[in-house]
């Protein structure tokens, strides 16, 4: 297996994480530079999230029609233009427009990069290789924190925030260059009848004997009329994708990351360094993601999800108890780190892998798009709702998140099939429970 394609596509995850996190380091500067009201600042910050939802919804169709690799090239261009445009913005409208464009790229990345990696990966290592996308997201988030810190130390004023936003153009250019050097997915080419190009792509990617793989690809050939994502044909993978994406956000992961400072402040930690909190959470996230990648193809997707569901439920209940009783504040950071560890090793490691493998080739990108859009839509709802509920009771959101994780454990146990080591062409039988 040639690793160049995996590395190239995984860079989309790094840009995903970087662009998502970098805005946190420039909000005060933007408020001062453009004299923004709270509503205007909210528009600048949320523009990318809205774009992400739109991008996730819209990427699947073009991905299935033109191929994931080809659309990822345009996504790379969007990342470059967004970074440079945001850095050079002369006003709020310009900044919102370019941040929205960056959100479109993030949403498209979350759909098409895992699909591409899944389609060029051998079944026995598909979980680990698609997991590189999640690892890249985590590295991108840490990279944004480090970049913001370094630039903030090196310069200040208006130049600092412009550099913080513009520096993302560098990895985006690298992403574009590397994607230009890798071929289209051989599976996609084969199912489009372009067998000559598919053979060349297989040889370039060192995936194995073309004749053997063509015979395997043929097992997943789509019957006429089944090339559209339809409830009557694809009901089971649709429900699995929506369920996994919803529970991913019902864990409270992004609400916790977005409002980490407020969570600690509400527990009385007025002097706790936000930077140290971010580092502790970030290191835990990275370590657990690496562990999840290392064992996902050995342990399987379902066991990891079950362990994560019970572990996150326990950690969230501990946080809720601290708020409910007003005691044990010293245990808040360990409880949150425990939550991050259980989340990253389970749902963090599994979600993009599972979404990328449960749909047939002809509708894989659209199926991934449905799961990704559900993920981002729930993200927006919970990110909005968390502070609304928390202003009345800090404990209730965490009790709700913990309860959701217990419900998830039951759903995973009862309905989710294990997909470890299953060839994509025979996945439909596994998902439908026929194997």
C-alpha positions as a LaTeX table, in Angstrom:
\begin{tabular}{lrrr}
\hline
Residue & $x$ (\AA) & $y$ (\AA) & $z$ (\AA) \\
\hline
Unk1 & 0.00 & 0.00 & 0.00 \\
Unk2 & 1.44 & 3.36 & $-1.08$ \\
Unk3 & 1.06 & 5.71 & 1.91 \\
Unk4 & 1.21 & 8.91 & $-0.16$ \\
Unk5 & $-2.53$ & 8.93 & $-0.87$ \\
Unk6 & $-3.39$ & 8.42 & 2.81 \\
Unk7 & $-1.07$ & 11.23 & 3.88 \\
Unk8 & $-2.39$ & 13.57 & 1.20 \\
Unk9 & $-6.06$ & 13.01 & 2.00 \\
Unk10 & $-5.42$ & 13.15 & 5.75 \\
Unk11 & $-4.11$ & 16.71 & 5.39 \\
Unk12 & $-7.74$ & 17.68 & 4.83 \\
Unk13 & $-8.29$ & 16.71 & 8.46 \\
Unk14 & $-5.40$ & 18.88 & 9.63 \\
Unk15 & $-6.91$ & 21.88 & 7.84 \\
Unk16 & $-10.34$ & 20.91 & 9.24 \\
Unk17 & $-8.96$ & 21.03 & 12.81 \\
Unk18 & $-6.81$ & 24.12 & 12.27 \\
Unk19 & $-9.58$ & 26.23 & 10.72 \\
Unk20 & $-12.06$ & 25.14 & 13.39 \\
Unk21 & $-9.80$ & 26.12 & 16.31 \\
Unk22 & $-7.82$ & 29.12 & 15.03 \\
Unk23 & $-10.70$ & 31.59 & 15.44 \\
Unk24 & $-10.51$ & 31.23 & 19.24 \\
Unk25 & $-7.21$ & 33.13 & 19.23 \\
Unk26 & $-8.41$ & 36.19 & 17.32 \\
Unk27 & $-11.84$ & 37.06 & 18.71 \\
Unk28 & $-10.64$ & 39.89 & 20.96 \\
Unk29 & $-8.54$ & 41.37 & 18.15 \\
Unk30 & $-11.43$ & 41.21 & 15.69 \\
Unk31 & $-13.72$ & 42.90 & 18.19 \\
Unk32 & $-11.26$ & 45.78 & 18.51 \\
Unk33 & $-10.23$ & 46.10 & 14.86 \\
Unk34 & $-13.74$ & 46.20 & 13.42 \\
Unk35 & $-15.55$ & 47.57 & 16.52 \\
Unk36 & $-17.83$ & 44.53 & 16.56 \\
Unk37 & $-20.90$ & 44.21 & 18.71 \\
Unk38 & $-21.49$ & 40.82 & 20.41 \\
Unk39 & $-23.92$ & 39.87 & 17.62 \\
Unk40 & $-21.43$ & 40.83 & 14.93 \\
Unk41 & $-18.66$ & 38.87 & 16.62 \\
Unk42 & $-21.02$ & 35.92 & 16.82 \\
Unk43 & $-21.63$ & 36.21 & 13.09 \\
Unk44 & $-17.90$ & 36.20 & 12.39 \\
Unk45 & $-17.32$ & 33.13 & 14.55 \\
Unk46 & $-20.40$ & 31.17 & 13.46 \\
Unk47 & $-19.99$ & 31.83 & 9.72 \\
Unk48 & $-17.61$ & 28.91 & 9.39 \\
Unk49 & $-19.96$ & 26.58 & 11.29 \\
Unk50 & $-22.86$ & 27.47 & 8.99 \\
Unk51 & $-20.61$ & 26.93 & 5.99 \\
Unk52 & $-19.56$ & 23.57 & 7.42 \\
Unk53 & $-23.15$ & 22.34 & 7.57 \\
Unk54 & $-23.81$ & 23.53 & 4.01 \\
Unk55 & $-20.57$ & 21.98 & 2.79 \\
Unk56 & $-21.32$ & 18.64 & 4.42 \\
Unk57 & $-24.79$ & 18.57 & 2.89 \\
Unk58 & $-23.57$ & 19.54 & $-0.56$ \\
Unk59 & $-20.36$ & 17.52 & $-0.98$ \\
Unk60 & $-21.82$ & 14.02 & $-1.34$ \\
Unk61 & $-23.47$ & 14.38 & $-4.74$ \\
Unk62 & $-20.45$ & 15.91 & $-6.51$ \\
Unk63 & $-18.19$ & 13.42 & $-4.74$ \\
Unk64 & $-20.13$ & 10.45 & $-6.12$ \\
Unk65 & $-20.44$ & 12.02 & $-9.57$ \\
Unk66 & $-16.94$ & 13.41 & $-10.12$ \\
Unk67 & $-14.91$ & 11.41 & $-7.60$ \\
Unk68 & $-13.74$ & 12.31 & $-4.11$ \\
Unk69 & $-10.20$ & 13.13 & $-5.19$ \\
Unk70 & $-11.32$ & 15.66 & $-7.82$ \\
Unk71 & $-13.61$ & 17.52 & $-5.41$ \\
Unk72 & $-10.89$ & 17.50 & $-2.74$ \\
Unk73 & $-8.72$ & 19.50 & $-5.15$ \\
Unk74 & $-11.34$ & 22.25 & $-5.21$ \\
Unk75 & $-11.67$ & 22.01 & $-1.44$ \\
Unk76 & $-7.92$ & 22.65 & $-1.16$ \\
Unk77 & $-8.34$ & 25.77 & $-3.30$ \\
Unk78 & $-11.21$ & 26.89 & $-1.04$ \\
Unk79 & $-8.99$ & 26.49 & 2.04 \\
Unk80 & $-6.27$ & 28.62 & 0.43 \\
Unk81 & $-8.64$ & 31.39 & $-0.66$ \\
Unk82 & $-10.41$ & 31.37 & 2.71 \\
Unk83 & $-7.17$ & 31.71 & 4.68 \\
Unk84 & $-5.76$ & 34.52 & 2.55 \\
Unk85 & $-9.11$ & 36.28 & 2.22 \\
Unk86 & $-9.75$ & 36.17 & 5.96 \\
Unk87 & $-6.28$ & 37.55 & 6.66 \\
Unk88 & $-6.76$ & 40.42 & 4.22 \\
Unk89 & $-10.33$ & 41.26 & 5.21 \\
Unk90 & $-11.12$ & 44.97 & 5.35 \\
Unk91 & $-14.45$ & 44.62 & 7.12 \\
Unk92 & $-16.95$ & 42.28 & 8.75 \\
Unk93 & $-18.79$ & 41.33 & 5.56 \\
Unk94 & $-15.58$ & 40.28 & 3.84 \\
Unk95 & $-14.43$ & 38.30 & 6.88 \\
Unk96 & $-17.78$ & 36.50 & 7.20 \\
Unk97 & $-17.75$ & 35.60 & 3.50 \\
Unk98 & $-14.27$ & 34.09 & 3.61 \\
Unk99 & $-14.93$ & 32.30 & 6.91 \\
Unk100 & $-18.09$ & 30.85 & 5.33 \\
Unk101 & $-15.97$ & 29.61 & 2.41 \\
Unk102 & $-13.61$ & 27.98 & 4.89 \\
Unk103 & $-16.62$ & 26.31 & 6.51 \\
Unk104 & $-17.68$ & 24.89 & 3.14 \\
Unk105 & $-14.20$ & 23.37 & 2.85 \\
Unk106 & $-14.36$ & 21.90 & 6.36 \\
Unk107 & $-17.75$ & 20.33 & 5.66 \\
Unk108 & $-16.58$ & 18.93 & 2.34 \\
Unk109 & $-13.43$ & 17.56 & 3.96 \\
Unk110 & $-15.41$ & 15.71 & 6.62 \\
Unk111 & $-17.32$ & 13.93 & 3.86 \\
Unk112 & $-14.84$ & 13.21 & 1.08 \\
Unk113 & $-11.44$ & 12.68 & 2.73 \\
Unk114 & $-12.62$ & 9.65 & 4.81 \\
Unk115 & $-14.41$ & 8.26 & 1.74 \\
Unk116 & $-11.28$ & 8.48 & $-0.39$ \\
Unk117 & $-9.07$ & 6.91 & 2.29 \\
Unk118 & $-11.57$ & 4.07 & 2.87 \\
Unk119 & $-11.73$ & 3.28 & $-0.84$ \\
Unk120 & $-7.94$ & 2.98 & $-1.24$ \\
Unk121 & $-7.31$ & 1.08 & 2.03 \\
Unk122 & $-7.08$ & $-2.71$ & 2.50 \\
Unk123 & $-9.89$ & $-4.07$ & 4.73 \\
Unk124 & $-7.52$ & $-5.29$ & 7.44 \\
Unk125 & $-6.07$ & $-1.79$ & 7.97 \\
Unk126 & $-8.96$ & 0.43 & 6.91 \\
Unk127 & $-9.84$ & 1.49 & 10.46 \\
Unk128 & $-6.33$ & 2.65 & 11.28 \\
Unk129 & $-5.81$ & 4.37 & 7.92 \\
Unk130 & $-9.12$ & 6.26 & 7.98 \\
Unk131 & $-8.23$ & 7.04 & 11.59 \\
Unk132 & $-5.38$ & 9.18 & 10.28 \\
Unk133 & $-8.07$ & 11.69 & 9.29 \\
Unk134 & $-9.21$ & 12.01 & 12.92 \\
Unk135 & $-5.58$ & 12.14 & 14.08 \\
Unk136 & $-4.97$ & 14.98 & 11.63 \\
Unk137 & $-7.98$ & 16.87 & 13.04 \\
Unk138 & $-6.52$ & 16.59 & 16.54 \\
Unk139 & $-3.09$ & 17.69 & 15.29 \\
Unk140 & $-4.70$ & 20.59 & 13.45 \\
Unk141 & $-6.42$ & 21.78 & 16.62 \\
Unk142 & $-3.15$ & 21.59 & 18.56 \\
Unk143 & $-1.38$ & 23.27 & 15.64 \\
Unk144 & $-3.81$ & 26.18 & 15.79 \\
Unk145 & $-3.20$ & 26.60 & 19.53 \\
Unk146 & 0.58 & 26.53 & 19.03 \\
Unk147 & 0.45 & 28.81 & 15.99 \\
Unk148 & $-1.68$ & 31.36 & 17.82 \\
Unk149 & 0.72 & 31.31 & 20.77 \\
Unk150 & 3.89 & 31.67 & 18.65 \\
Unk151 & 2.49 & 34.45 & 16.49 \\
Unk152 & 1.14 & 36.21 & 19.56 \\
Unk153 & 4.60 & 36.13 & 21.13 \\
Unk154 & 6.33 & 37.29 & 17.94 \\
Unk155 & 4.07 & 40.22 & 17.07 \\
Unk156 & 0.95 & 42.03 & 18.20 \\
Unk157 & $-1.75$ & 44.36 & 16.99 \\
Unk158 & $-3.58$ & 43.95 & 13.71 \\
Unk159 & $-0.70$ & 42.08 & 12.07 \\
Unk160 & $-0.94$ & 39.30 & 14.65 \\
Unk161 & $-4.56$ & 38.31 & 13.99 \\
Unk162 & $-4.08$ & 38.56 & 10.24 \\
Unk163 & $-1.08$ & 36.22 & 10.41 \\
Unk164 & $-2.96$ & 33.81 & 12.67 \\
Unk165 & $-5.72$ & 33.46 & 10.07 \\
Unk166 & $-3.47$ & 33.60 & 7.01 \\
Unk167 & $-0.92$ & 30.98 & 8.07 \\
Unk168 & $-3.43$ & 28.21 & 7.25 \\
Unk169 & $-2.74$ & 28.89 & 3.57 \\
Unk170 & 0.63 & 27.11 & 3.88 \\
Unk171 & $-0.68$ & 23.62 & 4.76 \\
Unk172 & $-3.56$ & 24.19 & 2.32 \\
Unk173 & $-1.09$ & 24.71 & $-0.53$ \\
Unk174 & 0.74 & 21.55 & 0.54 \\
Unk175 & $-2.58$ & 19.69 & 0.56 \\
Unk176 & $-3.32$ & 20.84 & $-3.00$ \\
Unk177 & 0.13 & 19.85 & $-4.28$ \\
Unk178 & $-0.03$ & 16.39 & $-2.71$ \\
Unk179 & $-3.57$ & 15.70 & $-3.94$ \\
Unk180 & $-2.49$ & 16.59 & $-7.48$ \\
Unk181 & 0.06 & 13.76 & $-7.23$ \\
Unk182 & $-2.35$ & 10.98 & $-6.21$ \\
Unk183 & $-4.85$ & 9.20 & $-8.50$ \\
Unk184 & $-8.59$ & 8.99 & $-8.35$ \\
Unk185 & $-10.08$ & 6.13 & $-6.29$ \\
Unk186 & $-9.71$ & 2.87 & $-8.28$ \\
Unk187 & $-13.06$ & 1.70 & $-6.95$ \\
Unk188 & $-14.78$ & 4.85 & $-8.19$ \\
Unk189 & $-13.08$ & 4.57 & $-11.59$ \\
Unk190 & $-14.06$ & 0.90 & $-11.93$ \\
Unk191 & $-17.70$ & 1.58 & $-11.12$ \\
Unk192 & $-17.70$ & 4.39 & $-13.71$ \\
Unk193 & $-16.51$ & 1.92 & $-16.38$ \\
Unk194 & $-13.02$ & 3.46 & $-16.60$ \\
Unk195 & $-11.15$ & 0.20 & $-16.07$ \\
Unk196 & $-7.96$ & 1.33 & $-17.81$ \\
Unk197 & $-7.59$ & 4.29 & $-15.46$ \\
Unk198 & $-8.58$ & 2.09 & $-12.54$ \\
Unk199 & $-5.75$ & $-0.33$ & $-13.36$ \\
Unk200 & $-3.23$ & 2.52 & $-13.53$ \\
Unk201 & $-4.51$ & 3.87 & $-10.19$ \\
Unk202 & $-4.19$ & 0.43 & $-8.55$ \\
Unk203 & $-0.59$ & 0.18 & $-9.73$ \\
Unk204 & 0.23 & 3.70 & $-8.58$ \\
Unk205 & $-1.24$ & 3.01 & $-5.14$ \\
Unk206 & 0.31 & $-0.50$ & $-4.93$ \\
Unk207 & $-3.04$ & $-1.94$ & $-3.84$ \\
Unk208 & $-2.45$ & $-5.41$ & $-5.33$ \\
Unk209 & $-3.21$ & $-7.47$ & $-8.41$ \\
Unk210 & $-5.67$ & $-5.56$ & $-10.65$ \\
Unk211 & $-7.53$ & $-8.66$ & $-11.90$ \\
Unk212 & $-8.10$ & $-9.91$ & $-8.36$ \\
Unk213 & $-9.25$ & $-6.51$ & $-7.17$ \\
Unk214 & $-11.50$ & $-5.98$ & $-10.21$ \\
Unk215 & $-13.25$ & $-9.24$ & $-9.36$ \\
Unk216 & $-13.69$ & $-7.96$ & $-5.81$ \\
Unk217 & $-14.95$ & $-4.56$ & $-6.99$ \\
Unk218 & $-17.48$ & $-6.29$ & $-9.24$ \\
Unk219 & $-19.12$ & $-7.87$ & $-6.18$ \\
Unk220 & $-20.20$ & $-4.40$ & $-5.14$ \\
Unk221 & $-21.63$ & $-3.42$ & $-8.52$ \\
Unk222 & $-24.79$ & $-1.39$ & $-8.18$ \\
Unk223 & $-27.99$ & $-2.56$ & $-9.84$ \\
Unk224 & $-29.69$ & $-0.11$ & $-12.23$ \\
Unk225 & $-31.81$ & 2.33 & $-10.25$ \\
Unk226 & $-29.78$ & 1.85 & $-7.06$ \\
Unk227 & $-27.24$ & 4.58 & $-7.81$ \\
Unk228 & $-29.27$ & 7.08 & $-5.76$ \\
Unk229 & $-29.32$ & 7.21 & $-1.98$ \\
Unk230 & $-32.84$ & 5.99 & $-1.21$ \\
Unk231 & $-34.64$ & 5.12 & 2.00 \\
Unk232 & $-36.21$ & 2.02 & 0.48 \\
Unk233 & $-32.81$ & 0.62 & $-0.54$ \\
Unk234 & $-30.38$ & 2.06 & 2.03 \\
Unk235 & $-32.56$ & 2.38 & 5.14 \\
Unk236 & $-30.22$ & 0.46 & 7.47 \\
Unk237 & $-26.97$ & 2.34 & 6.72 \\
Unk238 & $-28.88$ & 5.65 & 6.75 \\
Unk239 & $-30.17$ & 4.92 & 10.27 \\
Unk240 & $-26.73$ & 3.79 & 11.43 \\
Unk241 & $-25.10$ & 6.94 & 10.05 \\
Unk242 & $-27.65$ & 9.31 & 11.58 \\
Unk243 & $-27.58$ & 7.47 & 14.91 \\
Unk244 & $-23.81$ & 7.44 & 15.22 \\
Unk245 & $-23.50$ & 11.11 & 14.25 \\
Unk246 & $-26.23$ & 12.18 & 16.68 \\
Unk247 & $-24.77$ & 10.27 & 19.62 \\
Unk248 & $-21.32$ & 11.64 & 18.79 \\
Unk249 & $-22.58$ & 15.14 & 19.54 \\
Unk250 & $-24.98$ & 14.11 & 22.33 \\
Unk251 & $-21.85$ & 13.18 & 24.26 \\
Unk252 & $-21.35$ & 16.94 & 24.67 \\
Unk253 & $-17.84$ & 16.85 & 23.22 \\
Unk254 & $-17.98$ & 20.12 & 21.31 \\
Unk255 & $-20.03$ & 21.93 & 23.95 \\
Unk256 & $-17.30$ & 21.04 & 26.43 \\
Unk257 & $-14.48$ & 22.12 & 24.12 \\
Unk258 & $-16.23$ & 25.37 & 23.12 \\
Unk259 & $-17.12$ & 26.36 & 26.68 \\
Unk260 & $-14.24$ & 24.87 & 28.64 \\
Unk261 & $-13.34$ & 28.18 & 30.25 \\
Unk262 & $-16.92$ & 28.77 & 31.37 \\
Unk263 & $-17.16$ & 25.23 & 32.75 \\
Unk264 & $-14.13$ & 25.76 & 34.98 \\
Unk265 & $-15.19$ & 29.25 & 35.99 \\
Unk266 & $-18.62$ & 27.98 & 37.07 \\
Unk267 & $-16.90$ & 25.48 & 39.37 \\
Unk268 & $-14.94$ & 28.25 & 41.06 \\
Unk269 & $-11.62$ & 27.95 & 39.23 \\
Unk270 & $-11.17$ & 31.65 & 38.55 \\
Unk271 & $-7.38$ & 31.42 & 38.53 \\
Unk272 & $-6.97$ & 28.27 & 36.46 \\
Unk273 & $-5.01$ & 28.99 & 33.30 \\
Unk274 & $-7.11$ & 28.51 & 30.18 \\
Unk275 & $-3.93$ & 27.76 & 28.25 \\
Unk276 & $-2.97$ & 24.93 & 30.61 \\
Unk277 & $-6.50$ & 23.55 & 30.45 \\
Unk278 & $-6.32$ & 23.50 & 26.65 \\
Unk279 & $-2.94$ & 21.80 & 26.72 \\
Unk280 & $-4.10$ & 19.11 & 29.18 \\
Unk281 & $-7.25$ & 18.41 & 27.18 \\
Unk282 & $-5.34$ & 18.53 & 23.89 \\
Unk283 & $-2.63$ & 16.11 & 25.03 \\
Unk284 & $-5.24$ & 13.68 & 26.38 \\
Unk285 & $-7.14$ & 13.90 & 23.09 \\
Unk286 & $-4.01$ & 13.19 & 21.04 \\
Unk287 & $-2.87$ & 10.27 & 23.21 \\
Unk288 & $-6.26$ & 8.57 & 23.19 \\
Unk289 & $-6.69$ & 9.13 & 19.44 \\
Unk290 & $-3.36$ & 7.40 & 18.80 \\
Unk291 & $-4.40$ & 4.49 & 21.01 \\
Unk292 & $-7.77$ & 4.22 & 19.29 \\
Unk293 & $-6.09$ & 4.13 & 15.86 \\
Unk294 & $-3.68$ & 1.44 & 17.02 \\
Unk295 & $-6.37$ & $-0.95$ & 18.23 \\
Unk296 & $-9.44$ & $-0.23$ & 16.06 \\
Unk297 & $-8.56$ & $-2.96$ & 13.54 \\
Unk298 & $-7.72$ & $-5.44$ & 16.31 \\
Unk299 & $-10.53$ & $-4.80$ & 18.78 \\
Unk300 & $-13.18$ & $-3.67$ & 16.31 \\
Unk301 & $-15.52$ & $-0.70$ & 16.02 \\
Unk302 & $-18.38$ & $-1.98$ & 18.18 \\
Unk303 & $-16.35$ & $-2.86$ & 21.31 \\
Unk304 & $-14.65$ & 0.54 & 21.22 \\
Unk305 & $-18.01$ & 2.31 & 20.96 \\
Unk306 & $-19.40$ & 0.31 & 23.90 \\
Unk307 & $-16.39$ & 0.95 & 26.14 \\
Unk308 & $-16.50$ & 4.63 & 25.19 \\
Unk309 & $-20.23$ & 4.92 & 25.89 \\
Unk310 & $-19.91$ & 3.56 & 29.44 \\
Unk311 & $-16.66$ & 5.44 & 30.13 \\
Unk312 & $-17.96$ & 8.82 & 28.95 \\
Unk313 & $-21.22$ & 8.28 & 30.86 \\
Unk314 & $-19.28$ & 7.72 & 34.09 \\
Unk315 & $-17.03$ & 10.74 & 33.53 \\
Unk316 & $-19.97$ & 13.00 & 32.64 \\
Unk317 & $-21.91$ & 11.81 & 35.69 \\
Unk318 & $-18.88$ & 12.69 & 37.84 \\
Unk319 & $-18.87$ & 16.23 & 36.42 \\
Unk320 & $-22.62$ & 16.52 & 37.01 \\
Unk321 & $-22.21$ & 15.37 & 40.63 \\
Unk322 & $-19.54$ & 18.00 & 41.25 \\
Unk323 & $-21.95$ & 20.71 & 40.08 \\
Unk324 & $-24.98$ & 19.18 & 41.83 \\
Unk325 & $-23.28$ & 18.88 & 45.22 \\
Unk326 & $-20.88$ & 21.82 & 45.01 \\
Unk327 & $-18.12$ & 19.51 & 46.26 \\
Unk328 & $-15.07$ & 17.83 & 44.76 \\
Unk329 & $-14.06$ & 20.70 & 42.48 \\
Unk330 & $-10.47$ & 19.40 & 42.51 \\
Unk331 & $-11.75$ & 16.36 & 40.59 \\
Unk332 & $-13.28$ & 18.43 & 37.76 \\
Unk333 & $-10.18$ & 18.49 & 35.54 \\
Unk334 & $-9.47$ & 14.74 & 36.00 \\
Unk335 & $-13.13$ & 13.97 & 35.20 \\
Unk336 & $-13.03$ & 16.06 & 32.03 \\
Unk337 & $-9.73$ & 14.51 & 30.98 \\
Unk338 & $-11.27$ & 11.08 & 31.61 \\
Unk339 & $-14.19$ & 12.05 & 29.39 \\
Unk340 & $-11.83$ & 13.16 & 26.60 \\
Unk341 & $-9.83$ & 9.92 & 26.89 \\
Unk342 & $-12.90$ & 7.70 & 26.60 \\
Unk343 & $-14.39$ & 9.82 & 23.82 \\
Unk344 & $-11.24$ & 9.98 & 21.70 \\
Unk345 & $-10.51$ & 6.25 & 21.94 \\
Unk346 & $-14.07$ & 5.38 & 20.94 \\
Unk347 & $-16.33$ & 7.79 & 19.07 \\
Unk348 & $-13.48$ & 10.06 & 18.04 \\
Unk349 & $-11.60$ & 7.16 & 16.48 \\
Unk350 & $-14.62$ & 5.35 & 15.05 \\
Unk351 & $-17.05$ & 7.91 & 13.61 \\
Unk352 & $-15.31$ & 8.83 & 10.35 \\
Unk353 & $-14.23$ & 5.21 & 9.79 \\
Unk354 & $-17.73$ & 3.80 & 10.27 \\
Unk355 & $-19.46$ & 6.46 & 8.18 \\
Unk356 & $-17.01$ & 5.92 & 5.32 \\
Unk357 & $-17.51$ & 2.14 & 5.08 \\
Unk358 & $-21.17$ & 1.29 & 5.64 \\
Unk359 & $-22.60$ & 2.62 & 2.33 \\
Unk360 & $-22.23$ & 1.02 & $-1.13$ \\
Unk361 & $-19.64$ & 2.55 & $-3.46$ \\
Unk362 & $-22.20$ & 4.20 & $-5.75$ \\
Unk363 & $-23.68$ & 6.27 & $-2.88$ \\
Unk364 & $-20.79$ & 6.27 & $-0.42$ \\
Unk365 & $-20.06$ & 9.99 & $-0.57$ \\
Unk366 & $-23.76$ & 10.90 & $-0.27$ \\
Unk367 & $-24.14$ & 8.54 & 2.67 \\
Unk368 & $-21.08$ & 10.06 & 4.33 \\
Unk369 & $-22.57$ & 13.49 & 3.58 \\
Unk370 & $-25.77$ & 12.56 & 5.43 \\
Unk371 & $-23.84$ & 11.40 & 8.50 \\
Unk372 & $-21.50$ & 14.38 & 8.44 \\
Unk373 & $-24.35$ & 16.88 & 8.04 \\
Unk374 & $-26.16$ & 15.26 & 11.00 \\
Unk375 & $-22.94$ & 15.62 & 13.00 \\
Unk376 & $-22.57$ & 19.32 & 12.21 \\
Unk377 & $-26.27$ & 20.10 & 12.62 \\
Unk378 & $-26.32$ & 18.53 & 16.09 \\
Unk379 & $-23.07$ & 20.35 & 16.85 \\
Unk380 & $-24.73$ & 23.70 & 16.12 \\
Unk381 & $-27.86$ & 22.88 & 18.15 \\
Unk382 & $-25.95$ & 21.70 & 21.23 \\
Unk383 & $-23.39$ & 24.51 & 21.03 \\
Unk384 & $-26.32$ & 26.95 & 21.04 \\
Unk385 & $-28.35$ & 25.16 & 23.69 \\
Unk386 & $-25.60$ & 24.43 & 26.22 \\
Unk387 & $-25.14$ & 27.99 & 27.58 \\
Unk388 & $-28.92$ & 28.55 & 27.55 \\
Unk389 & $-29.48$ & 25.58 & 29.87 \\
Unk390 & $-26.26$ & 26.09 & 31.85 \\
Unk391 & $-27.25$ & 29.61 & 32.90 \\
Unk392 & $-29.96$ & 28.01 & 35.07 \\
Unk393 & $-28.17$ & 24.82 & 36.11 \\
Unk394 & $-24.64$ & 23.73 & 35.33 \\
Unk395 & $-25.35$ & 20.14 & 36.31 \\
Unk396 & $-28.31$ & 19.40 & 34.02 \\
Unk397 & $-26.45$ & 19.41 & 30.66 \\
Unk398 & $-23.97$ & 16.87 & 32.00 \\
Unk399 & $-26.71$ & 14.62 & 33.38 \\
Unk400 & $-28.37$ & 14.75 & 29.94 \\
Unk401 & $-25.10$ & 13.94 & 28.16 \\
Unk402 & $-24.44$ & 11.04 & 30.54 \\
Unk403 & $-27.94$ & 9.67 & 29.99 \\
Unk404 & $-27.52$ & 9.91 & 26.23 \\
Unk405 & $-24.33$ & 7.85 & 26.43 \\
Unk406 & $-26.13$ & 5.09 & 28.34 \\
Unk407 & $-28.85$ & 5.06 & 25.69 \\
Unk408 & $-26.14$ & 4.89 & 23.05 \\
Unk409 & $-24.63$ & 1.81 & 24.69 \\
Unk410 & $-27.96$ & $-0.01$ & 24.34 \\
Unk411 & $-28.41$ & 1.08 & 20.72 \\
Unk412 & $-24.86$ & 0.08 & 19.77 \\
Unk413 & $-25.25$ & $-3.32$ & 21.45 \\
Unk414 & $-28.58$ & $-4.06$ & 19.77 \\
Unk415 & $-28.33$ & $-2.59$ & 16.29 \\
Unk416 & $-24.77$ & $-1.82$ & 15.19 \\
Unk417 & $-22.95$ & $-4.51$ & 13.17 \\
Unk418 & $-19.20$ & $-5.04$ & 13.48 \\
Unk419 & $-17.42$ & $-3.96$ & 10.28 \\
Unk420 & $-13.82$ & $-4.77$ & 11.18 \\
Unk421 & $-11.99$ & $-6.48$ & 8.28 \\
Unk422 & $-15.08$ & $-6.59$ & 6.02 \\
Unk423 & $-14.42$ & $-5.77$ & 2.35 \\
Unk424 & $-16.35$ & $-2.73$ & 1.15 \\
Unk425 & $-17.94$ & $-4.81$ & $-1.61$ \\
Unk426 & $-19.47$ & $-7.25$ & 0.89 \\
Unk427 & $-20.27$ & $-4.61$ & 3.51 \\
Unk428 & $-23.91$ & $-4.35$ & 2.46 \\
Unk429 & $-24.57$ & $-7.95$ & 3.55 \\
Unk430 & $-22.90$ & $-7.30$ & 6.89 \\
Unk431 & $-24.81$ & $-4.06$ & 7.48 \\
Unk432 & $-28.12$ & $-5.68$ & 6.57 \\
Unk433 & $-27.41$ & $-8.61$ & 8.88 \\
Unk434 & $-27.19$ & $-11.19$ & 6.11 \\
Unk435 & $-23.72$ & $-12.35$ & 7.23 \\
\hline
\end{tabular}
